[in-house]
Amino acid sequence: MIGKAEARSLIDDVFREEALVIGGLAANHGLDDDLVWRLVRNLEAIRGRVLRRLDDELPLEDTEQEREHPSVRPHPAVSGFLRCLRED
């Protein structure tokens, strides 16, 4: 069984990749700004539910280490979501 820190890191990696996909679509296909904000708010809500379940089910362990990410200019909603992942 993996620890809480490793599970959280894996969850954050998945949501980070999803945010980057949305950001790429927004940049390359001109997605409506409101749509991007809604998608990211939904991702944040889903991530929050998953992390609450994780807190309820796994014992506390060491905190995760942040990873460096390449510098890009994603949609502001995606940037905010990625910032939230790094700060948690």
Secondary structure, DSSP 8 states (H G I E B T S, - for coil): ---HHHHHHHHHHHHHHHHHHHHHHHHHH---HHHHHHHHHHHHHHHHHHHHHHHHHS-----------------HHHHHHHHHHHH-
